[in-house]
Amino acid sequence: MSGKTNNIILIEDRVDLQCMRHLHLMANVQFEPGCLRKYGYISGAIVTQEAGVWHLRAVHPFRGVADIPAACAVGKVRRLVVWHLDGYPLVKMALHDAWREYCRLFGGHPQFAFMRKLPNGIENGHEVSTMTLLEADWMLGRAVAVGGKGE
C-alpha cells in the first residue's frame, strides 16, 4: 500500500423507497476487500478512480435493520428488520427470513409484519407464523418488515 493510509469516507449510505440500498465510498488509495467488511454487502460494486481519488458505488436490494419514521408520532421511529422481496417466489419465504434475522439480532419473536400492499387474497391481520401481517402505507415498496417484540 505504498505508505498511504486508506481513509475511507462514507459519502452516501441510504435505502430508497423501493428498498434499494445506495452506497458510495471514497478513499485516497484503492479499496482493499478487508477494509470494506464494516460497510456490509457490496457485491457488484463499481470502483472508479476520478481525479486521483477512488470511488466505490453500489446499489443492491436492502436486507437488514432500518429505522422507519412512525406515522403516528413526529420524531419517533420503528426499528424493523426490512427484507427486500427480490429473489423470493413467495412473500411467506421472505417473511420467514426476516423473522429469523429479527430473532437472531433482538431475541424473542416479532409480533408484526408489514407490507405496503398485501398480496391478492390476503386480508389485513392475516396470521403468518407468530406475526400479524398488516398493510401499511408508510412501508417501503418491494419489501416486507417485521418488528414489535413478542415472546
CORVEN-V767047 format. One record per run of one state. SS is the DSSP state (@ for helix, = for strand, . for the rest). FROM is the first residue (numbers start at 0). TO is the last residue. Records with the same first field share a line. If there is no record, write none. Layout:
SS = FROM-TO + FROM-TO
//
This chain:
. = 0-7 + 15-18 + 27-31 + 39-44 + 50-51 + 61-61 + 69-75 + 84-89 + 106-108 + 115-124 + 128-129 + 135-141 + 149-150
= = 8-14 + 19-26 + 45-49 + 52-60 + 62-68 + 76-83 + 109-114 + 125-127 + 130-134 + 142-148
@ = 32-38 + 90-105
//
